[in-house]
């Protein structure tokens, strides 16, 4: 069953290209990834939305996702509220509309 994960980030001023560049080749190392988009929400806020073949594929790729995060961690600001530099969520698709 298809799964998605969504991760929110706040990128430091002047670091957007480094942040985006770290994601350009993720399809090669994140096995089971079907598609990913990064949206810019203004004021340095970004969100990656990724579609996976299954929850098992997503879980199996977590070490590669953490390695990717480690490659650009210095570009991120702490989100506050005890979150650290990311605000992730993941789950199975329970309703799909066009």
Buried (B, 14 or more C-beta within 10 A) or exposed (E): EBBBBBBBBBBEEEBBEBBBEBBEEBEEEBEBBBEBEBEEEEEBBBBBEBBBBEBEBBBBBEEBBEEBBEEBEEBBBEBEEEEEBBBBEBEEEEEEEE
